[in-house]
Each structure stands twice: as C-alpha cells, then as structure tokens.
C-alpha cells in the first residue's frame, strides 16, 4: 500500500497532490527516485491507519489544504479548535499529524459541503460555549437529556464534544430559522412539555398534528428535528 500510494502521488496528473502531501506531512517526495527516510516513514504512517483508503486519502489531499486556508481566511481556527481539540495555525500549513487527520476526517465525509460547514461553524461553537457557561448549567443538562448529547460542564476545562454531540450541534444551528437566543429559551420549557405529553399519553396526538415522532417513554430523547 505504501508503494501504491507513492506511485499514485508520482503520476503527473497528481503533481499538486504530491506537493500537498509534502507540505502537510513534512515529506519530500520527488517525481522519481528512492524516497528519503522521513518520506518513507510518512507513507507507512499514512497507510498504517486502520481506516486508510487510498482513494479517500488522495481526495482529502485535494480538499484538506483548501479547507485549512478557508478556516484561516475566515478567522475560524479558534472555533474549530474548541470543537475538535486541534491547534490549527493562524497562518501557514504546519500541522501535527493528529490535526491533519482531523481535517481530513471532516473533508473526507461524503456529505461535506465547505460553504455550508463554514457558515455553521461559528454558530455551533457559540451554542456549545453558551451551554457550557456556568449560569446555563440547567440548560446544558436539559440539552443533554433532550437530545441525547454529552456537553460537559464548565468544571471540566477545555472539554471537547464527542462526535455525536458535535453532529447534534451542527444539526441544530443548520436548521432554517435557527436563533441562539430563542433556542436557549426553548430549552427552559420544551423538556417539561415533552415530559407532560409523555406522562399524559398524548405523544401520538401531538405527532399527528405537528408531523413529529416523539418518543413515548419519559426520559427518551427525541430526534433533533
């Protein structure tokens, strides 16, 4: 696999991918010849990932650099860092292996849309930060219970949301008409309404009138929709 990846990167049509590989992995893969120790190590480290897929990796080399540049140009590196636990540079392309893997993981999602993602990133970070404010701890608990999320309390500094929680945050802020103040206000009353509907056996009636699929058992989390 290491040899196959090297061969692919050396194809003339993939010259930009080869340059991107060198930049992001501190390698020096040339169009021909025997790779040096650092480059060979980089190749083996990449293909040694349990989830490695050559086609996906080559695709990420095309989108990853542009994505990092977009985050930097839109001053969104801090927001990304808080949600993913990375330490992205404000400029340049010097990255840790872990940070690069995180970037590739985001852009490698078949559903990834850069413009849409960048438009939601600041709001997802803002909502996450607001829920972790000590004064909003009751809202944080309601949010976790209602959405099946796991936003950590402010007593755990620099806590990073897990994949499920992060997906929930992005799903909420990406909804048409989303407004943070209104959403936080709703967290004060909506969980109580759901509990009352469940306790009175009125979830089916609510579903028929509003097109929802509320859980019938008290304590079960509804979908984000």
Secondary structure per residue as TSV (DSSP state, phi and psi in degrees):
chain	resnum	aa	ss	phi	psi
A	1	X	-	360.0	-37.6
A	2	X	H	-62.9	-41.6
A	3	X	H	-66.6	-40.0
A	4	X	H	-63.7	-42.8
A	5	X	H	-63.8	-44.8
A	6	X	H	-59.3	-42.6
A	7	X	H	-62.3	-43.0
A	8	X	H	-63.2	-42.0
A	9	X	H	-68.0	-21.3
A	10	X	T	-91.2	-5.1
A	11	X	S	-64.8	131.2
A	12	X	G	-50.4	-37.3
A	13	X	G	-67.0	-19.0
A	14	X	G	-103.0	21.7
A	15	X	H	-58.8	-39.7
A	16	X	H	-66.9	-34.9
A	17	X	H	-65.9	-37.7
A	18	X	H	-62.3	-43.8
A	19	X	H	-64.8	-39.8
A	20	X	H	-65.2	-40.4
A	21	X	H	-59.0	-46.6
A	22	X	H	-61.0	-41.7
A	23	X	H	-66.6	-47.1
A	24	X	H	-79.7	-23.8
A	25	X	H	-111.0	11.8
A	26	X	T	51.3	40.7
A	27	X	-	-104.3	176.6
A	28	X	-	-142.8	50.0
A	29	X	-	-67.9	124.9
A	30	X	-	-98.3	163.8
A	31	X	S	-59.9	-20.0
A	32	X	S	-156.7	171.5
A	33	X	S	96.1	173.7
A	34	X	-	-80.6	129.0
A	35	X	-	-68.6	149.6
A	36	X	-	-75.5	175.4
A	37	X	H	-60.1	-44.0
A	38	X	H	-64.2	-41.3
A	39	X	H	-67.9	-41.9
A	40	X	H	-63.5	-40.7
A	41	X	H	-62.7	-41.4
A	42	X	H	-61.5	-42.8
A	43	X	H	-61.2	-46.5
A	44	X	H	-67.3	-35.6
A	45	X	H	-65.0	-39.5
A	46	X	H	-65.2	-52.2
A	47	X	H	-73.0	-14.5
A	48	X	T	-79.7	-9.3
A	49	X	S	-64.3	129.8
A	50	X	T	-56.2	-27.8
A	51	X	T	-99.0	12.8
A	52	X	-	-64.2	135.1
A	53	X	-	-140.2	123.5
A	54	X	H	-60.1	-46.6
A	55	X	H	-61.6	-43.6
A	56	X	H	-65.0	-39.9
A	57	X	H	-64.7	-44.4
A	58	X	H	-62.9	-37.0
A	59	X	H	-65.8	-38.0
A	60	X	H	-67.5	-29.4
A	61	X	H	-67.2	-21.8
A	62	X	H	-84.9	-37.3
A	63	X	H	-93.5	-31.8
A	64	X	H	-55.8	-52.7
A	65	X	H	-59.7	-42.1
A	66	X	H	-65.7	-35.6
A	67	X	H	-66.5	-45.8
A	68	X	H	-60.0	-44.9
A	69	X	H	-61.0	-39.9
A	70	X	H	-64.7	-41.3
A	71	X	H	-61.3	-42.6
A	72	X	H	-67.6	-44.9
A	73	X	H	-65.8	-27.6
A	74	X	T	-98.5	10.5
A	75	X	T	53.6	46.0
A	76	X	-	-115.2	12.9
A	77	X	H	-67.5	-37.4
A	78	X	H	-64.6	-42.9
A	79	X	H	-62.1	-42.8
A	80	X	H	-63.0	-43.4
A	81	X	H	-59.4	-43.5
A	82	X	H	-65.7	-34.1
A	83	X	H	-86.3	-20.8
A	84	X	H	-121.8	-5.6
A	85	X	-	73.3	25.2
A	86	X	-	-95.1	175.7
A	87	X	-	-135.0	68.9
A	88	X	-	-69.6	144.8
A	89	X	-	-73.3	148.4
A	90	X	S	-71.7	-22.1
A	91	X	S	-152.7	159.9
A	92	X	S	81.8	-175.9
A	93	X	-	-127.1	19.4
A	94	X	-	-75.8	112.9
A	95	X	-	-130.2	152.9
A	96	X	-	-77.5	161.3
A	97	X	H	-59.7	-37.8
A	98	X	H	-67.1	-40.7
A	99	X	H	-66.8	-39.0
A	100	X	H	-63.5	-41.7
A	101	X	H	-62.8	-37.1
A	102	X	H	-65.4	-46.1
A	103	X	H	-58.4	-46.9
A	104	X	H	-63.2	-34.8
A	105	X	H	-64.6	-37.8
A	106	X	H	-70.4	-50.8
A	107	X	H	-73.7	-19.5
A	108	X	T	-80.2	-8.9
A	109	X	S	-65.8	127.0
A	110	X	T	-57.4	-24.2
A	111	X	T	-91.8	3.3
A	112	X	-	-67.4	129.9
A	113	X	-	-129.3	110.9
A	114	X	H	-61.5	-45.3
A	115	X	H	-61.8	-44.3
A	116	X	H	-66.0	-41.8
A	117	X	H	-62.2	-48.5
A	118	X	H	-62.3	-33.8
A	119	X	H	-68.7	-25.3
A	120	X	H	-100.2	-16.9
A	121	X	H	-60.4	-49.3
A	122	X	H	-62.2	-39.0
A	123	X	H	-71.5	-36.9
A	124	X	H	-64.0	-42.0
A	125	X	H	-65.8	-40.7
A	126	X	H	-63.4	-43.1
A	127	X	H	-64.9	-44.0
A	128	X	H	-60.2	-44.0
A	129	X	H	-64.6	-41.4
A	130	X	H	-64.0	-41.0
A	131	X	H	-66.6	-25.9
A	132	X	T	-91.3	1.3
A	133	X	S	-69.9	132.0
A	134	X	G	-51.9	-37.5
A	135	X	G	-67.2	-19.0
A	136	X	G	-104.2	22.1
A	137	X	H	-62.6	-35.2
A	138	X	H	-65.5	-36.4
A	139	X	H	-67.5	-37.1
A	140	X	H	-61.0	-44.0
A	141	X	H	-64.0	-43.8
A	142	X	H	-61.3	-42.8
A	143	X	H	-59.7	-48.4
A	144	X	H	-61.7	-43.8
A	145	X	H	-68.5	-39.3
A	146	X	H	-76.2	-35.7
A	147	X	H	-107.3	0.1
A	148	X	T	66.9	33.4
A	149	X	-	-98.6	-177.9
A	150	X	-	-145.1	58.5
A	151	X	-	-74.1	123.7
A	152	X	-	-76.8	152.2
A	153	X	-	-71.6	166.9
A	154	X	T	-66.4	-16.3
A	155	X	T	-70.8	-12.5
A	156	X	S	-106.0	95.1
A	157	X	T	-66.1	146.2
A	158	X	T	57.9	27.9
A	159	X	-	-66.6	137.7
A	160	X	-	-105.9	130.5
A	161	X	-	-66.2	145.4
A	162	X	-	-74.9	173.8
A	163	X	H	-58.5	-41.5
A	164	X	H	-64.5	-47.0
A	165	X	H	-63.0	-41.9
A	166	X	H	-63.1	-41.9
A	167	X	H	-63.4	-37.9
A	168	X	H	-64.5	-44.8
A	169	X	H	-58.3	-47.7
A	170	X	H	-66.2	-36.6
A	171	X	H	-63.9	-38.6
A	172	X	H	-69.9	-51.6
A	173	X	H	-70.1	-19.4
A	174	X	T	-84.6	-3.8
A	175	X	S	-72.7	141.2
A	176	X	T	-57.8	134.8
A	177	X	T	81.0	6.6
A	178	X	-	-59.1	135.7
A	179	X	-	-139.8	125.0
A	180	X	H	-62.7	-45.8
A	181	X	H	-60.6	-43.8
A	182	X	H	-66.4	-38.9
A	183	X	H	-64.3	-44.8
A	184	X	H	-64.6	-37.7
A	185	X	H	-63.7	-37.8
A	186	X	H	-65.8	-29.1
A	187	X	H	-66.5	-17.3
A	188	X	H	-77.5	-31.9
A	189	X	H	-113.2	-30.9
A	190	X	H	-59.8	-45.7
A	191	X	H	-58.2	-36.3
A	192	X	H	-67.1	-38.2
A	193	X	H	-63.5	-43.8
A	194	X	H	-61.2	-44.5
A	195	X	H	-61.1	-41.1
A	196	X	H	-65.7	-42.6
A	197	X	H	-61.1	-40.9
A	198	X	H	-68.0	-44.5
A	199	X	H	-64.3	-33.1
A	200	X	T	-91.3	-0.2
A	201	X	T	68.0	36.1
A	202	X	-	-111.4	15.4
A	203	X	H	-67.8	-36.6
A	204	X	H	-64.3	-42.7
A	205	X	H	-63.0	-42.1
A	206	X	H	-63.8	-42.1
A	207	X	H	-59.7	-43.6
A	208	X	H	-65.9	-33.9
A	209	X	H	-83.1	-28.6
A	210	X	H	-118.3	-1.3
A	211	X	-	72.3	23.7
A	212	X	-	-95.3	176.1
A	213	X	-	-134.9	69.7
A	214	X	-	-71.1	144.9
A	215	X	-	-70.1	144.5
A	216	X	S	-88.7	-16.7
A	217	X	S	-98.8	132.7
A	218	X	T	-59.6	130.3
A	219	X	T	103.2	-19.9
A	220	X	-	-76.1	141.4
A	221	X	-	-87.3	135.8
A	222	X	-	-78.7	169.5
A	223	X	-	-69.7	162.8
A	224	X	-	-61.7	-29.8
A	225	X	-	-71.3	360.0
